[in-house]
Amino acid sequence: MLSTERRSALTSSKVALGAAWRGLRRFFSLIVLVALVIMVTLNLHGMRFGGKHVHRVTYRITGTGPASIVYAEPLDDGKLLRVIRHVPLPWSRTVVMSGDVADYELIAKSNSRRVQAHIECVLAVDGNTAWTARLTAPLAKVRCYGTPYIGR
């Protein structure tokens, strides 16, 4: 038979173990709840898990002379940026973006040194113009930036 002291020690150990277990359950429940809130918030802002969003992004450049262009496009090697140089203008490209890509960017620099050289960029997402920029200057550089949710 167990002595009263030993029985009391076992009971107190069981109580402490039960309290610790309840504390761990509450902690993990809180972690799961925070993770769900984060996932819902990201989904509301357009960052879907599993690549459920698909957007058609159209880049357009017009201006004087050839240009150097940097734009976002999914490539076979996993990169997202493409750089092309000495592109005759006007230039246009439509790409399909999917997954958690939430920002699109287009940078163009005119290669013309003429005083009145001009360049203009237009970035459209799903047919809606998200950004337009233009500049007239030698070696002019413009940047268009946007998201499928908020034109910037």
C-alpha positions as CSV (number, residue, x, y, z in Angstrom):
1,M,0.0,0.0,0.0
2,L,1.0,3.5,-0.6
3,S,1.6,5.8,2.3
4,T,-0.5,9.0,2.6
5,E,2.5,11.1,1.8
6,R,3.2,9.1,-1.4
7,R,-0.4,9.2,-2.5
8,S,-0.5,13.0,-1.9
9,A,2.7,13.4,-3.9
10,L,1.2,11.4,-6.8
11,T,-2.0,13.3,-6.8
12,S,-0.2,16.6,-6.8
13,S,2.0,15.4,-9.7
14,K,-1.2,14.5,-11.6
15,V,-2.7,17.9,-11.0
16,A,0.5,19.6,-12.1
17,L,0.7,17.5,-15.2
18,G,-3.0,18.2,-16.0
19,A,-2.4,21.9,-15.6
20,A,0.7,21.8,-17.8
21,W,-1.3,19.8,-20.5
22,R,-4.1,22.4,-20.4
23,G,-1.6,25.2,-20.8
24,L,0.0,23.5,-23.8
25,R,-3.4,23.0,-25.4
26,R,-4.3,26.7,-24.9
27,F,-0.9,27.8,-26.3
28,F,-1.2,25.6,-29.5
29,S,-4.8,26.7,-29.9
30,L,-3.6,30.4,-29.8
31,I,-0.9,29.6,-32.3
32,V,-3.5,28.0,-34.7
33,L,-5.8,31.0,-34.3
34,V,-3.0,33.5,-35.0
35,A,-2.0,31.5,-38.1
36,L,-5.6,31.4,-39.4
37,V,-6.0,35.2,-38.9
38,I,-2.7,35.8,-40.8
39,M,-3.9,33.5,-43.7
40,V,-7.3,35.2,-43.9
41,T,-5.6,38.7,-43.8
42,L,-3.2,37.7,-46.6
43,N,-6.1,36.2,-48.7
44,L,-8.0,39.5,-48.3
45,H,-5.0,41.4,-49.6
46,G,-4.7,39.0,-52.6
47,M,-1.9,36.8,-51.6
48,R,-3.5,33.4,-52.0
49,F,-1.9,30.1,-51.0
50,G,-1.6,27.5,-53.7
51,G,-1.6,29.9,-56.6
52,K,-5.4,30.4,-57.1
53,H,-5.1,33.9,-58.5
54,V,-4.3,34.4,-62.1
55,H,-3.8,37.8,-63.6
56,R,-3.0,39.1,-67.1
57,V,-0.4,41.9,-66.9
58,T,0.2,44.1,-69.9
59,Y,3.4,46.2,-70.2
60,R,3.6,49.0,-72.8
61,I,6.4,51.3,-73.7
62,T,6.3,54.1,-76.2
63,G,8.8,56.8,-76.9
64,T,11.9,57.9,-78.8
65,G,14.5,55.4,-80.0
66,P,15.3,52.1,-78.5
67,A,15.0,51.4,-74.8
68,S,16.3,49.1,-72.1
69,I,13.5,47.4,-70.2
70,V,13.2,45.5,-66.9
71,Y,9.8,43.8,-66.1
72,A,8.3,41.0,-64.0
73,E,7.6,37.8,-65.8
74,P,7.7,34.2,-64.5
75,L,10.7,32.5,-66.2
76,D,11.6,28.8,-66.5
77,D,14.5,29.1,-64.0
78,G,12.2,30.4,-61.3
79,K,13.3,34.0,-61.6
80,L,10.7,36.8,-62.0
81,L,12.6,39.6,-63.6
82,R,13.5,39.8,-67.3
83,V,16.0,42.4,-68.7
84,I,16.0,43.3,-72.4
85,R,18.2,45.9,-74.1
86,H,18.0,48.0,-77.2
87,V,14.3,47.3,-77.8
88,P,12.7,49.2,-80.7
89,L,9.7,51.2,-79.5
90,P,6.8,50.9,-79.3
91,W,7.0,47.7,-77.3
92,S,4.2,45.7,-75.6
93,R,4.1,42.4,-73.7
94,T,1.3,40.6,-72.0
95,V,2.2,37.9,-69.4
96,V,0.1,35.7,-67.2
97,M,1.1,35.8,-63.5
98,S,-0.3,33.4,-60.9
99,G,0.4,32.3,-57.4
100,D,1.4,34.7,-54.6
101,V,3.0,37.3,-56.9
102,A,1.3,40.5,-55.7
103,D,3.4,43.3,-57.2
104,Y,4.2,44.1,-60.9
105,E,6.9,46.4,-62.0
106,L,8.1,47.9,-65.3
107,I,11.2,50.1,-65.6
108,A,12.3,51.5,-69.0
109,K,15.2,53.8,-70.0
110,S,15.4,55.5,-73.3
111,N,18.7,54.9,-75.0
112,S,18.3,58.2,-76.9
113,R,20.5,61.2,-76.0
114,R,18.3,63.7,-77.9
115,V,17.1,66.6,-75.8
116,Q,13.5,66.0,-76.6
117,A,13.7,62.2,-76.2
118,H,10.6,60.9,-74.4
119,I,9.5,57.6,-73.0
120,E,6.2,56.5,-71.5
121,C,5.2,53.3,-69.7
122,V,1.8,51.8,-69.0
123,L,1.1,48.9,-66.7
124,A,-2.3,47.3,-66.9
125,V,-3.6,44.4,-64.7
126,D,-6.6,42.4,-66.0
127,G,-7.3,45.2,-68.4
128,N,-7.3,48.0,-65.8
129,T,-4.5,50.6,-66.0
130,A,-2.6,50.4,-62.7
131,W,0.1,53.0,-63.5
132,T,1.3,55.4,-66.2
133,A,4.5,57.4,-66.2
134,R,6.2,59.6,-68.8
135,L,9.3,61.7,-69.0
136,T,11.0,63.9,-71.7
137,A,14.8,64.2,-71.3
138,P,18.0,62.7,-72.7
139,L,18.3,59.0,-71.5
140,A,14.9,59.4,-69.7
141,K,13.9,56.6,-67.2
142,V,10.4,55.8,-66.1
143,R,9.0,53.3,-63.6
144,C,5.5,51.8,-63.5
145,Y,4.4,49.8,-60.5
146,G,1.1,48.2,-59.5
147,T,-0.8,45.4,-57.9
148,P,-3.9,43.5,-59.1
149,Y,-5.8,45.0,-56.1
150,I,-4.7,48.6,-55.8
151,G,-3.2,50.6,-58.7
152,R,-0.2,52.6,-57.3
